Amino acid sequence: MKYSFFSITALLFAISFLSGCGNTSAPAEAAQAAEPSAQKEHPGLHLSAEQVRTAGIRWSAPQLRTAAQALAVSGELRVHNESIATVSAFSDGIVTSLRTGLNKTVAKGEILAVIRKPDLVDIQQDYLETRDRLVFLNTEYERYKSLRDDNATALKNFQKAEADRREAQTRLQLLAAKLALYHIDAANLTPDKVRTEITLTAPFAGTVTRTFVTPGSAVQMGSPVCEVLDVSQLHADIFVFEKDLSLVRKGQTVLLDLPGGSVQSAEIFSIDPSLDPERKAVRAHARLKGAASATLVNGAYVQGRILYGEQSVAQPALPADAVVQEEDGAYIFLFEKDGGDKVFFKKIRVKTLPAKDGYLIVQPEQALAEGVQVVTQGAYYVAAQSRVEEFAEE
């Protein structure tokens, strides 16, 4: 087959054009592939020099401390029965007012409910009438006593006056005791102070955790009205297996791991003398140090560590304020460099162990470099700034 000069020239031009197109697309694809990696790069955490000065941020090298040996335990938060009160009606009647509500905080002696009891009037009437009659009987007794001394009346009249007087005194005392059950002060009772309602009060300060009645409910003697729980008595029941009992004693510190990554200290104040039949372990009771957090609830499951000794190997340690507790764990901040107008830090996650004098042993996910400097003062300010930067990047 023969080809003309023009057909060969056209073929060579087409090959040259296609080759040129392929060469130009390679740099473009390479540039596009490089863009995502460039987008992933972002500046490290930094604060201005003015922020560092104002917040008083300081950094230094970690110290070497020995960690306390710890026994891993589990347990539950509990308020014992002596700090839980079921407020019950001490008489039958109709609930006219429920002056509390679920989860309401109440003070000792605060009125929780009012119950109407119409026949309460009868007891008060009997008391008032007996008290007035006793005045007359006392006069009669004194009169017959004087007549008896003068031999002017029969002995039996004096004896009857004395018996009537003693009977009235006894009846008055018994009626006063009944009124006291209804929280009525008999000594101050007058006709214009007669009551038809009784009040139920809180036996101690606490929180109302349950209510059993509504206004208008009919109640009988002993019917529960509400339940009050003294949250300040919340403590940890820690379960210790028999093999570990020799390591546990009163006065030891327990570190409780709470929801959200925070840690609360407690102190063992009592150890049961027998095994719990369900857990097959001994209960050790630990009182929380400081106020109980609002997130702690009766019956919540907890894990913790009982500190019982010291390890012999020293490890890097920082003041407790240098470790920031966040929802997903504990963090520290490394000082990276001072750029003049900016100071750069690096946030790393760590695990902690307790040490003496308010220090914590820190165990980072990656070993700390020799001579590293860690923020020891103002760590929470740096943490707040890191969250601001994370939000800005999003």
QUISUL-V844000 format. One record per pair of residues at least 24 apart in sequence whose C-alpha atoms are under 10 Angstrom apart, sorted by the first residue. I is the first residue (numbers start at 0). J is the second residue. If there is no record, write none. Layout:
BEGIN
I J
I J
END
This chain:
BEGIN
41 392
42 343
42 388
43 335
43 342
43 343
43 344
43 345
43 346
43 385
43 388
44 332
44 334
44 335
44 341
44 342
44 343
44 344
44 345
44 346
44 381
44 382
44 384
44 385
44 386
44 388
44 389
45 334
45 335
45 336
45 337
45 338
45 341
45 342
45 343
45 344
45 345
45 381
45 384
45 385
45 388
46 337
46 340
46 341
46 342
46 343
46 344
46 381
46 384
46 385
47 337
47 338
47 339
47 340
47 341
47 342
47 343
48 337
48 338
48 339
48 340
48 341
48 342
48 343
49 340
49 341
49 342
50 341
50 342
50 380
50 381
51 341
51 342
51 377
51 380
51 381
54 376
54 377
54 378
54 380
54 381
55 376
55 377
55 380
56 374
56 375
56 376
56 377
56 378
56 379
56 380
56 381
57 321
57 334
57 372
57 373
57 374
57 375
57 376
57 377
57 378
58 321
58 332
58 333
58 334
58 371
58 372
58 373
58 374
58 375
58 376
58 377
58 378
59 317
59 333
59 334
59 370
59 371
59 372
59 373
59 374
59 375
59 376
60 315
60 316
60 317
60 333
60 334
60 369
60 370
60 371
60 372
60 373
60 374
60 375
61 314
61 315
61 316
61 317
61 318
61 360
61 361
61 367
61 370
61 371
61 372
61 373
61 374
61 375
62 313
62 314
62 315
62 316
62 317
62 318
62 358
62 360
63 312
63 313
63 314
63 315
63 316
63 317
63 360
64 310
64 311
64 312
64 313
64 314
64 315
64 316
64 317
64 353
64 354
64 355
64 358
64 359
64 360
65 309
65 310
65 311
65 312
65 313
65 314
65 315
65 316
65 352
65 353
65 354
65 355
65 358
65 359
65 360
66 306
66 308
66 309
66 310
66 311
66 312
66 313
66 314
66 315
66 316
66 351
66 352
66 353
66 354
66 355
66 358
66 359
66 360
66 361
67 305
67 306
67 307
67 308
67 309
67 310
67 311
67 352
67 353
67 354
67 355
67 359
67 360
68 304
68 305
68 306
68 307
68 308
68 309
68 310
68 311
68 352
68 353
68 354
69 246
69 252
69 253
69 254
69 303
69 304
69 305
69 306
69 307
69 308
69 309
69 310
69 352
69 353
70 239
70 243
70 246
70 247
70 253
70 303
70 304
70 305
70 306
70 307
70 308
71 239
71 253
71 254
71 302
71 303
71 304
71 305
71 306
72 237
72 238
72 239
72 240
72 253
72 254
72 255
72 301
72 302
72 303
72 304
72 305
73 235
73 236
73 237
73 238
73 239
73 255
73 256
73 300
73 301
73 302
73 303
73 304
74 235
74 236
74 237
74 238
74 239
74 255
74 282
74 283
74 284
74 298
74 299
74 300
74 301
74 302
74 303
75 234
75 235
75 236
75 237
75 238
75 284
75 296
75 297
75 298
75 299
75 300
75 301
75 302
76 233
76 234
76 235
76 236
76 237
76 284
76 285
76 287
76 295
76 296
76 297
76 298
76 299
76 300
76 301
77 230
77 232
77 233
77 234
77 235
77 236
77 284
77 295
77 296
77 297
77 298
77 299
77 300
78 228
78 229
78 230
78 231
78 232
78 233
78 234
78 235
78 236
78 296
78 297
78 298
79 228
79 229
79 232
79 233
79 234
79 297
80 228
80 229
81 228
81 229
81 232
82 202
82 203
82 204
82 205
82 227
82 228
82 229
82 230
82 231
82 232
82 233
83 202
83 203
83 205
83 206
83 207
83 208
83 226
83 227
83 228
83 229
83 230
83 232
84 201
84 202
84 203
84 205
84 207
84 225
84 226
84 227
84 228
84 229
85 201
85 202
85 207
85 208
85 209
85 210
85 222
85 223
85 224
85 225
85 226
85 227
85 228
86 111
86 112
86 199
86 200
86 201
86 202
86 210
86 211
86 221
86 222
86 223
86 224
86 225
86 226
86 227
87 199
87 200
87 211
87 218
87 219
87 220
87 221
87 222
87 223
87 224
87 225
87 226
88 112
88 113
88 114
88 197
88 198
88 199
88 218
88 219
88 220
88 221
88 222
88 223
88 224
88 225
89 114
89 180
89 181
89 197
89 198
89 199
89 218
89 219
89 220
89 221
89 222
89 223
90 114
90 115
90 116
90 119
90 180
90 181
90 197
90 218
90 219
90 220
90 221
90 222
91 115
91 116
91 118
91 217
91 218
91 219
91 220
91 221
91 222
92 116
92 117
92 118
92 119
92 196
92 197
92 215
92 216
92 217
92 218
92 219
92 220
93 117
93 196
93 213
93 214
93 215
93 216
93 217
93 218
93 219
94 196
94 197
94 198
94 212
94 213
94 214
94 215
94 216
94 217
94 218
94 224
95 196
95 213
95 214
95 215
95 216
95 217
96 198
96 213
96 214
96 215
96 216
97 199
97 210
97 212
97 213
97 214
97 215
97 224
97 225
98 199
98 214
99 206
99 207
99 210
99 225
100 206
100 207
100 208
100 209
100 210
100 225
101 206
101 207
101 208
101 209
101 210
101 225
101 226
101 227
102 205
102 206
102 207
102 208
102 209
102 210
102 227
102 228
103 205
103 206
103 207
103 208
103 209
103 227
104 204
104 205
104 206
104 207
104 208
104 227
104 228
104 229
104 230
105 200
105 201
105 202
105 203
105 204
105 205
105 206
105 207
105 227
105 228
105 229
106 200
106 201
106 202
106 203
106 204
106 205
106 206
107 200
107 201
107 202
107 203
107 204
107 205
108 199
108 200
108 201
108 202
108 203
108 204
109 198
109 199
109 200
109 201
109 202
109 203
109 204
110 198
110 199
110 200
110 201
110 202
111 198
111 199
111 200
111 201
111 207
111 224
111 225
112 197
112 198
112 199
112 200
112 201
112 212
112 213
112 214
112 224
112 225
113 196
113 197
113 198
113 199
113 200
113 214
114 195
114 196
114 197
114 198
114 199
114 214
114 215
114 216
114 217
114 218
115 194
115 195
115 196
115 197
115 198
115 215
115 217
116 194
116 195
116 196
116 197
117 194
117 195
117 196
118 195
118 196
119 177
119 178
119 181
119 193
119 194
119 195
119 196
119 197
120 193
120 194
120 195
120 196
121 193
121 195
122 174
122 175
122 177
122 178
122 193
123 174
123 175
123 177
123 178
123 183
123 185
123 188
123 189
123 190
123 192
123 193
123 194
123 195
124 174
124 189
124 190
124 193
125 170
125 171
125 174
126 170
126 171
126 172
126 173
126 174
126 175
126 177
126 178
126 185
126 188
126 189
127 171
127 174
127 185
127 188
127 189
127 190
127 193
128 171
129 166
129 167
129 168
129 169
129 170
129 171
129 172
129 174
130 167
130 168
130 170
130 171
130 172
131 167
132 164
132 167
132 168
133 163
133 164
133 165
133 166
133 167
133 168
133 170
133 171
134 164
134 167
135 164
136 160
136 161
136 162
136 163
136 164
136 165
136 166
136 167
136 168
137 161
137 163
137 164
137 165
137 167
137 168
138 164
139 163
139 164
140 164
140 165
199 224
199 225
201 225
201 226
201 227
202 227
203 227
203 228
203 229
204 228
204 229
204 230
204 231
205 229
205 230
205 231
205 232
206 230
206 231
228 297
230 290
230 291
230 293
230 295
230 296
230 297
231 287
231 289
231 290
231 291
232 286
232 287
232 290
232 291
233 285
233 286
233 287
233 290
233 291
233 295
233 296
233 297
233 298
234 265
234 266
234 267
234 284
234 285
234 286
234 287
234 288
234 291
234 295
234 297
235 265
235 266
235 267
235 282
235 283
235 284
235 285
235 286
235 287
235 297
235 298
235 299
235 300
235 301
235 302
235 303
236 267
236 269
236 270
236 281
236 282
236 283
236 284
236 285
236 286
236 298
236 300
236 301
237 267
237 270
237 280
237 281
237 282
237 283
237 284
237 285
237 301
237 302
237 303
237 304
237 305
238 270
238 274
238 275
238 278
238 279
238 280
238 281
238 282
238 283
238 284
239 270
239 274
239 275
239 278
239 279
239 280
239 281
239 282
239 283
239 305
240 274
240 278
240 279
240 280
240 281
240 282
241 274
241 279
241 280
241 281
242 280
243 280
243 281
244 270
244 280
244 281
244 283
246 305
246 306
246 307
246 308
247 283
247 305
247 306
247 307
248 283
248 305
248 307
249 283
249 284
249 285
250 285
250 286
251 285
251 305
251 306
251 307
251 308
252 285
252 286
252 287
252 288
252 304
252 305
252 306
252 307
253 285
253 286
253 287
253 288
253 302
253 303
253 304
253 305
253 306
253 307
254 287
254 302
254 303
254 304
254 305
254 306
254 352
254 353
255 285
255 287
255 301
255 302
255 303
255 304
255 305
256 301
256 302
256 303
256 304
257 292
257 294
257 295
257 299
257 300
257 301
257 302
257 303
258 294
258 295
258 300
258 301
258 326
258 327
259 294
259 324
259 325
259 326
259 327
259 328
260 324
260 325
260 326
260 327
260 328
260 329
261 323
261 324
261 325
261 326
261 327
261 328
261 329
262 303
262 324
263 287
263 288
263 289
263 290
263 291
263 292
263 303
264 288
264 289
264 303
264 304
264 305
265 289
265 303
265 305
266 305
267 305
304 352
304 353
306 352
306 353
306 354
309 353
309 354
309 355
310 354
313 360
314 352
314 354
314 359
314 360
314 361
314 362
315 358
315 359
315 360
315 361
315 362
315 363
315 367
316 351
316 352
316 353
316 354
316 355
316 357
316 358
316 359
316 360
316 361
316 362
317 351
317 354
317 357
317 358
317 359
317 360
317 361
317 373
317 374
317 375
318 354
318 355
318 356
318 357
318 358
318 359
318 360
318 361
318 374
318 375
318 376
319 351
319 353
319 354
319 356
319 357
319 358
319 359
319 360
319 361
319 375
319 376
320 357
320 358
320 359
320 374
320 375
320 376
320 377
320 378
320 379
321 358
321 359
321 373
321 374
321 375
321 376
321 377
321 378
321 379
322 348
322 349
322 350
322 351
322 358
322 359
322 360
322 361
322 373
322 374
322 375
322 376
322 378
322 379
322 382
323 348
323 349
323 378
323 379
323 380
323 381
323 382
324 348
324 379
324 382
325 382
329 361
329 363
330 361
330 363
330 378
330 379
330 382
331 361
331 363
331 373
331 374
331 375
331 378
331 379
331 381
331 382
332 372
332 373
332 374
332 375
332 378
332 379
332 381
332 382
333 367
333 371
333 372
333 373
333 374
333 375
333 378
334 371
334 372
334 373
334 374
335 371
335 372
335 373
336 372
344 372
344 373
344 374
344 381
344 385
345 373
345 374
345 381
345 385
346 373
346 381
346 382
346 385
END
